[in-house]
Each structure stands twice: as C-alpha cells, then as structure tokens.
Amino acid sequence: DSSHRSFLKPPLSPARVLWPAMLFADKRALENNLQVSLIKIREKELDFYTRNCISIGTQAALLSGFAYAGIIQVDIPTETPDPMKAAYLSVTACAMTVELIALFNSTMCSMLGPGLALRGPDGSMHTAVDGMMVEYRVCFLFFVMGVVLFHFSALLFAWMEFAWPIALSMTTVLIVFMYGMSVHFTRIYNKFQLRPGQMIDGRMVSPQEAAAVAGVEYVSAHREEATKVIYETQGGTSSSAGSVYAGDVPTAGGRGPHQ
C-alpha cells in the first residue's frame, strides 16, 4: 500500500535538504550587498552637497559680518539727506539678512540632511539626497543675492560719504567689477553646467523605466526621420504626420499624451 511504499522510499540526503536554504541565503546576501553598494554611491552625493552647504555658510557668515559692521560702525554725516541714509541702511540690512538666511539654511541642511540619511527609516538616504540637491541651490541663490546687495551698499556709501567726483569714480569701478563678476560667473557656470538629461545620480531604476526613458530619448533624437516615415507610409501631409507623431510619442509610463 501507500504507507508501505513511503516507508520503502530512501531518506532525503542532507545536501538536498540544505541546498534550497543555501540558495535562499545566497540570494538574500546578494541583495543586501547590492543595497549596501547603492547606499555608498548615494553617500558620496550626500557628502558632496553637505560640503557645498558648509562652504556657502562660511562665506555667507563672512559677508553678513561685513554688512553688520557697515550698519553699526559707519559714521553717517549729518548733512546727508534722509532718503540717502534710508537707502544705504536698508540695502545694507537686506544684504546682512539675506546672507544670514543663506547661513541658517546651509547650517540646517548640513546638520539635518545627514541625520535623516543616517537615522531615518528605509529609503531615507534617497529622501535626504534629493532634499539636499534642492536646498543647497536655494542657499547659493541667497548667497549671490547678498553679494549683489553688498556691492550696492558700497555704491550708496560712496555717494553718502564723498564728493561727487570721488563717488562717480567709485561707482564706475564697482559697476565694472560687478560686470566682470557676472561674466566670469556665467563662463564658469556654462563650462561645468549639466544639461537636462545629463545628470546621473545614485538612484537605481527598474529595467522597464530605463527602457521607457531610452525610448523617449531615441524618438526625440530621431523626430524628423520618424515624421518622414509616417508621412510616406500614411500618404498624408507633413502637418498631419507631425500631429500623428506627436500623439504617438510614448511617455516614461508607456502612455502617450492623449491616452
């Protein structure tokens, strides 16, 4: 009978019992190692943005100190018109405040961003890196605004303290240097700027998402050729072919804009 046949079956060898468990353990170990490698890649990005925030905060603190000294240590002549005094003090106070905002934001980012990545739940590293990517640019924007306001404060100081020939010469020098700074800033920014689609981060995407993005980039790069093919096969006008092509372009989710 069946019980007799089961009794006669040879016992399973230890290797046949342990192999599935060993394969499962190897698979889990491989997944864990991959996860650790991805975290290390994103950690490099986090360190990059943290160092940027610290650098911005250091320079912002220096300029905010200069602006504060321009408020409390400058002897304003009594014969200076009140509108000129108000303009100078307002611009200098704005320069100090904007630089303090950049200092405060960069300090908060450099403290809270790594803290979230280190002690947060699963996926916090990606949240921290993506947040730092945005916030350090905001800090840099406030820093640049403070530099511009600092130059305007020096310009108003020249017209408030000196006669018009000296003030005019100082204004010319300041305007020339501001123009030179903008030219060098634009040149360096364009040299190292990453165009849209060229930036690579440590986040891993699924093969389906990568294939969808690659398909959209390929179709965009060959738009004219695809439009010509559609025009020849359908026998329509070039405008209709362009409209058909535009409606059939797949998005990253695999759906066209009209779906």
C-alpha positions in Angstrom: 0.0 0.0 0.0 0.9 3.7 0.1 2.3 3.6 3.6 4.4 0.6 2.7 5.8 2.4 -0.4 6.5 5.6 1.6 8.4 3.5 4.1 10.5 2.0 1.4 11.5 5.4 0.0 15.1 6.2 0.6 15.6 9.2 3.0 16.5 12.6 1.6 20.1 13.4 1.7 21.3 16.4 3.8 22.5 18.1 0.6 19.1 18.0 -1.0 17.6 19.5 2.2 20.2 22.2 2.6 20.6 23.4 -1.0 17.3 25.4 -1.2 18.1 27.1 2.1 21.6 27.9 1.0 20.4 29.3 -2.3 17.9 31.5 -0.5 20.6 32.7 1.9 22.9 33.5 -1.0 20.2 35.4 -2.7 19.4 37.4 0.4 23.2 38.1 0.9 23.5 39.3 -2.7 20.5 41.6 -2.3 22.0 43.0 0.9 25.4 43.6 -0.7 23.7 45.4 -3.6 21.8 47.6 -1.2 24.9 48.5 0.7 26.7 49.4 -2.6 23.8 51.6 -3.6 23.9 53.4 -0.2 27.6 54.0 -0.6 27.0 55.6 -4.0 24.3 57.9 -2.6 26.6 58.7 0.4 29.1 60.3 -2.0 26.3 62.5 -3.3 25.3 63.4 0.3 28.9 64.3 1.2 29.1 66.4 -2.0 26.0 68.5 -1.1 27.0 68.7 2.5 30.4 70.2 1.7 28.7 72.7 -0.7 26.4 73.8 2.1 29.3 74.2 4.5 31.2 76.3 2.0 28.3 78.6 1.3 27.6 79.0 5.0 31.2 80.0 5.7 31.3 82.7 3.1 27.8 83.9 4.0 28.9 84.4 7.6 31.8 86.5 6.5 29.7 88.8 4.3 27.0 89.1 6.9 29.6 90.3 9.4 30.9 92.9 6.9 27.3 94.2 6.4 26.7 94.3 10.1 29.9 96.4 10.6 28.6 98.7 7.8 25.5 99.4 9.9 26.9 100.0 13.4 30.4 101.3 12.7 29.9 103.8 9.9 29.6 107.4 10.8 26.9 108.9 8.6 27.4 112.6 8.0 24.6 114.7 9.5 24.2 116.7 6.3 23.3 113.5 4.3 19.7 113.6 3.1 17.4 111.3 4.9 16.4 109.3 1.7 20.1 108.5 1.1 20.5 107.4 4.7 17.4 105.2 4.5 18.6 103.7 1.2 22.0 102.9 2.5 20.8 101.4 5.7 18.0 99.4 4.0 20.3 97.9 1.4 23.0 97.1 3.9 20.4 95.5 6.3 19.0 93.5 3.4 22.5 92.2 2.5 23.1 91.2 6.0 19.7 89.5 6.3 20.0 87.6 3.0 23.4 86.3 3.9 22.1 85.2 7.4 19.3 83.3 5.6 21.9 81.6 3.5 24.0 80.8 6.6 21.0 79.5 8.5 19.7 77.3 5.6 23.1 75.9 4.9 23.7 75.1 8.6 20.3 73.4 8.9 20.9 71.3 5.7 24.4 70.2 6.7 23.0 69.1 10.1 19.6 67.6 9.4 20.3 66.1 5.9 23.0 63.6 7.0 21.0 63.0 10.2 18.0 61.9 8.2 20.1 59.7 6.0 21.8 58.1 9.0 19.0 57.6 11.4 15.9 57.6 9.2 13.8 54.6 8.1 14.4 52.6 4.9 14.7 55.0 1.9 15.7 58.0 4.0 19.0 58.2 2.1 17.2 58.9 -1.2 15.0 61.5 0.6 18.0 63.2 2.2 20.0 63.4 -1.1 17.1 64.7 -3.1 16.3 67.3 -0.5 19.9 68.5 -0.2 20.1 68.7 -4.0 17.4 71.4 -4.0 18.2 73.2 -0.7 21.9 73.8 -1.5 20.9 75.6 -4.7 18.4 77.8 -2.7 21.3 78.6 -0.3 23.5 79.5 -3.2 20.8 81.8 -4.6 20.5 83.7 -1.3 24.3 84.0 -1.2 24.5 85.5 -4.7 21.7 87.9 -3.8 23.7 89.0 -0.7 26.8 89.6 -2.8 24.9 91.9 -5.2 23.3 93.8 -2.4 26.7 94.2 -0.7 28.0 95.9 -3.9 25.0 98.3 -3.9 25.6 99.1 -0.3 29.2 100.1 -1.1 27.9 102.2 -4.0 25.5 104.1 -1.7 28.2 104.5 0.9 30.4 106.2 -1.7 27.7 108.8 -2.6 26.9 109.3 1.1 30.4 109.9 2.3 32.4 111.5 -0.5 32.1 114.3 -3.1 30.5 113.5 -6.4 33.8 113.2 -8.4 35.1 110.5 -6.0 31.7 108.9 -5.7 31.4 108.8 -9.5 34.8 107.1 -9.9 34.0 104.6 -7.2 30.6 103.9 -8.9 32.4 103.2 -12.2 34.8 100.8 -10.6 32.0 99.0 -8.7 29.9 98.6 -11.9 32.9 97.4 -13.9 33.7 94.8 -11.2 30.1 93.7 -11.0 30.0 93.2 -14.7 33.3 91.3 -14.6 31.9 89.0 -11.8 28.8 88.3 -13.8 30.9 87.5 -16.9 33.1 85.1 -15.0 30.2 83.5 -13.2 28.4 82.9 -16.5 31.5 81.5 -18.1 32.3 79.1 -15.3 28.7 78.1 -14.8 28.3 77.3 -18.5 31.6 75.3 -18.5 30.6 73.0 -15.7 26.8 73.0 -16.1 25.0 69.7 -16.6 22.3 69.9 -19.2 18.9 68.3 -18.6 19.2 64.6 -19.1 23.0 64.5 -18.5 22.8 64.4 -14.7 23.4 61.0 -13.2 22.6 60.2 -9.6 22.9 57.0 -7.5 19.2 56.1 -7.6 18.6 52.8 -9.5 15.6 52.5 -11.7 13.8 49.4 -12.9 14.5 48.0 -16.4 11.0 49.0 -17.5 11.6 52.6 -16.5 15.0 52.7 -18.2 13.6 51.2 -21.4 10.8 53.8 -21.4 13.2 56.7 -20.9 15.5 55.3 -23.6 12.6 55.0 -26.0 11.5 58.6 -25.4 15.1 59.9 -25.9 15.5 57.8 -29.1 12.3 59.1 -30.6 13.1 62.7 -29.7 16.5 62.4 -31.3 15.0 60.9 -34.5 11.9 63.1 -34.7 12.5 64.3 -38.3 13.2 60.8 -39.5 10.2 59.3 -37.8 7.9 62.1 -39.2 9.1 61.4 -42.7 8.5 57.7 -42.4 4.9 58.3 -41.1 4.3 60.8 -43.9 5.4 58.3 -46.6 3.6 55.3 -45.2 0.2 57.1 -44.5 0.3 59.3 -47.5 -0.8 62.4 -45.5 0.5 65.9 -45.3 3.6 66.8 -43.3 1.4 68.6 -40.7 -0.8 65.6 -40.2 2.2 63.4 -39.9 3.7 65.7 -37.3 0.4 65.6 -35.4 0.2 61.9 -35.6 3.7 61.5 -34.4 3.3 63.9 -31.6 0.2 62.0 -30.4 2.0 58.7 -30.5 5.2 59.6 -28.6 5.3 57.4 -25.5 6.0 58.8 -22.1 8.0 57.3 -19.3 4.9 55.5 -18.1 4.4 53.9 -21.5 1.4 56.1 -22.5 1.0 58.8 -25.0 -0.1 62.3 -24.1 -3.6 61.7 -25.5 -4.1 58.5 -23.5 
